[in-house]
Amino acid sequence: MGVKSFSLHTAVPRWARLDVIPFVVLHVLNLCYIIYASKLAPQTPSSSVDLNSNVTADQNITRTQHITKQNEGVAFLGLLLPVLNTAFIPLLLIIQLVTHLGTYWSVEFKALATMKRVDDINEATMVKVKPSKVTEKVGICKLEKLILKLAADKQREEVLSFEFHKRRYIWDADNKKFNKVEFPVHLSFGQYLSTTGYKEPADVEDATNRWGINSFQIPLPSFGELYVEQCRQPFFVFQIACVALW
């Protein structure tokens, strides 16, 4: 199980996400045009034509066409709203909903829509990991700060790391990359036999931060979490859309 590449990211504010700010702008522009066009339209358009007035046939036809054009709208609270702009409101809401759900369906799209790529490790809060095998999924891992002793003759210092597929990766500031934590499996038999364990609490803490505890835990999601996850599935959304259209 290897890793092909890493990329550093940081979360953008909620208002700056691609599933928020573009749609807010479109909603505002669309509503402004609807309000503007509704003020120009009469509240109670009349379709009658006075045949006794002293107007020519061409003027009657022109007036009838003008009244017909005014009637091409959606009546709402005594106003005549533009048809296309009114229909654009639910369409825009559906597109925004699908865009938001896309952040749960695709890790790549989530990184594009909700995060910003950075080059400085100090600005990053997330790491997007691409596995070497095409059968494995891309993951987004949270950066953590650990206190580790990087060498036997060095003091303990704060390093950045993350966990991917139960494997710990530590940032190498000299080579500007993440290295997988290696287990001590290449020592001689004499070294293993002479091992007496950790005597200092600091060494125990260092080993726990580096390799973790000797336990594999599988978190059990609650019913609410499973239900929300099921509602976000593409097939479930497709079923709801089919029922709504029917």
CORBELHU-V206513 format. One record per residue. SS is DSSP state (~ for helix, > for strand, _ for the rest). PHI is phi in whole degrees, -180 to 180 (999 if undefined). BURIAL is 1 if it has 16 or more other C-alpha atoms within 10 Angstrom, else 0. Layout:
BEGIN
ss-><SS & SS>
phi-><PHI & PHI>
burial-><BURIAL & BURIAL>
END
This chain:
BEGIN
ss-><_ & _ & > & > & > & > & > & > & > & > & > & _ & _ & ~ & ~ & ~ & _ & _ & _ & _ & ~ & ~ & ~ & ~ & ~ & ~ & ~ & ~ & ~ & ~ & ~ & ~ & ~ & ~ & ~ & ~ & ~ & ~ & ~ & ~ & _ & _ & _ & _ & _ & _ & _ & _ & _ & _ & _ & _ & _ & _ & _ & _ & ~ & ~ & ~ & ~ & ~ & ~ & ~ & ~ & ~ & ~ & ~ & ~ & ~ & ~ & _ & _ & _ & > & > & > & _ & _ & > & > & > & _ & ~ & ~ & ~ & ~ & ~ & ~ & ~ & ~ & ~ & ~ & ~ & ~ & ~ & ~ & ~ & ~ & ~ & ~ & ~ & ~ & ~ & ~ & ~ & _ & ~ & ~ & ~ & ~ & ~ & ~ & ~ & ~ & > & > & > & _ & _ & _ & _ & _ & _ & _ & _ & > & > & > & > & > & > & _ & _ & _ & _ & _ & _ & _ & > & > & > & > & _ & > & > & > & > & > & _ & _ & _ & _ & _ & _ & _ & _ & > & > & > & > & > & > & > & > & _ & _ & > & > & > & > & > & > & _ & _ & _ & _ & > & > & > & > & _ & _ & _ & _ & _ & _ & _ & _ & ~ & ~ & ~ & ~ & ~ & _ & _ & _ & _ & _ & _ & _ & ~ & ~ & ~ & ~ & ~ & ~ & ~ & ~ & ~ & ~ & ~ & _ & _ & _ & _ & _ & _ & _ & _ & _ & _ & _ & ~ & ~ & ~ & ~ & ~ & ~ & ~ & ~ & ~ & _ & _ & ~ & ~ & ~ & ~ & ~ & ~ & ~ & ~ & ~ & ~ & ~ & ~ & _>
phi-><999 & -117 & -119 & -83 & -157 & -125 & -146 & -90 & -141 & -138 & -72 & -89 & -58 & -60 & -70 & -94 & -70 & -70 & -96 & -126 & -63 & -63 & -75 & -63 & -63 & -66 & -62 & -65 & -63 & -66 & -67 & -62 & -68 & -63 & -64 & -65 & -71 & -68 & -68 & -77 & -84 & -71 & -76 & -129 & -67 & -106 & -108 & -85 & -125 & -78 & -79 & -88 & -74 & -87 & -125 & -82 & -66 & -65 & -67 & -64 & -64 & -63 & -67 & -65 & -65 & -66 & -67 & -63 & -66 & -68 & -77 & -81 & -166 & -110 & -76 & -150 & 53 & 79 & -112 & -108 & -94 & -62 & -66 & -65 & -69 & -69 & -70 & -72 & -64 & -66 & -64 & -67 & -65 & -66 & -64 & -65 & -64 & -65 & -64 & -66 & -66 & -63 & -71 & -96 & -84 & -133 & -69 & -62 & -70 & -63 & -66 & -72 & -88 & -117 & -135 & -125 & -79 & -129 & -105 & -90 & -65 & -73 & -92 & -79 & -123 & -134 & -130 & -93 & -111 & -107 & -69 & -73 & -90 & -72 & -78 & -94 & -89 & -69 & -128 & -116 & -116 & -86 & -74 & -125 & -106 & -123 & -102 & -131 & -100 & -75 & -149 & -66 & -99 & -115 & -79 & -72 & -142 & -84 & -131 & -94 & -155 & -151 & -119 & -135 & 56 & 62 & -119 & -93 & -120 & -118 & -74 & -100 & -68 & -73 & -97 & 57 & -158 & -97 & -116 & -73 & -68 & -93 & -89 & -77 & -112 & -114 & -82 & -80 & -62 & -64 & -68 & -67 & -71 & -90 & -70 & -112 & 87 & -90 & -101 & -102 & -59 & -65 & -69 & -64 & -65 & -63 & -66 & -67 & -68 & -81 & -112 & 82 & -85 & -81 & -155 & -117 & -110 & -110 & -68 & -100 & -71 & -79 & -63 & -62 & -66 & -66 & -68 & -65 & -63 & -66 & -68 & -88 & -67 & -58 & -67 & -65 & -63 & -65 & -64 & -63 & -65 & -65 & -65 & -66 & -69 & -70>
burial-><0 & 0 & 0 & 0 & 0 & 0 & 1 & 1 & 1 & 1 & 1 & 0 & 0 & 0 & 0 & 0 & 1 & 1 & 1 & 1 & 0 & 0 & 1 & 0 & 0 & 0 & 1 & 0 & 0 & 1 & 1 & 0 & 0 & 1 & 0 & 0 & 0 & 1 & 0 & 0 & 1 & 0 & 0 & 0 & 0 & 0 & 0 & 0 & 0 & 0 & 0 & 0 & 0 & 0 & 0 & 0 & 0 & 0 & 0 & 0 & 0 & 0 & 0 & 0 & 0 & 0 & 1 & 0 & 0 & 1 & 1 & 0 & 1 & 1 & 0 & 0 & 0 & 0 & 1 & 1 & 1 & 1 & 0 & 0 & 1 & 0 & 0 & 1 & 0 & 0 & 0 & 1 & 0 & 0 & 0 & 1 & 0 & 1 & 1 & 1 & 1 & 1 & 1 & 0 & 0 & 0 & 1 & 0 & 1 & 1 & 1 & 0 & 1 & 1 & 1 & 0 & 1 & 0 & 0 & 0 & 1 & 0 & 0 & 1 & 1 & 1 & 1 & 1 & 1 & 1 & 1 & 0 & 0 & 0 & 0 & 0 & 0 & 1 & 1 & 1 & 1 & 1 & 1 & 0 & 0 & 1 & 1 & 1 & 1 & 1 & 0 & 0 & 0 & 0 & 0 & 1 & 0 & 0 & 1 & 1 & 1 & 1 & 1 & 1 & 0 & 0 & 0 & 1 & 1 & 1 & 1 & 0 & 0 & 0 & 0 & 0 & 0 & 1 & 0 & 1 & 0 & 0 & 0 & 0 & 0 & 0 & 0 & 0 & 0 & 0 & 0 & 0 & 0 & 0 & 0 & 0 & 0 & 0 & 0 & 0 & 0 & 0 & 0 & 0 & 0 & 1 & 0 & 0 & 0 & 1 & 0 & 0 & 0 & 0 & 0 & 0 & 0 & 0 & 0 & 0 & 0 & 0 & 0 & 0 & 0 & 0 & 0 & 0 & 0 & 0 & 0 & 1 & 0 & 0 & 0 & 0 & 0 & 0 & 0 & 0 & 0 & 0 & 0 & 0 & 0 & 0>
END
